[in-house]
Amino acid sequence: CSRRPAPTGLRASRTATVPHADRRVRRHRRAIAAAASLAADLRAASTGNGAQRR
């Protein structure tokens, strides 16, 4: 796959033009963090249960 630097510039210009993009990005980051932590907890629980079960 070929990486192109265009998407980053496009994203930067888009966030610069859209005023409420920062708020949306913050909310999205919070959601990503929550999902990541939840996934980590699920992974730890699944590994612990798997070690006990198997």
Secondary structure, 3 states (H helix, E strand, C coil): CCCCCHHHHHHHHHHHHCCCHHHHHHHHHHHHHHHHHHHHHHHHHHHHHHHHHC
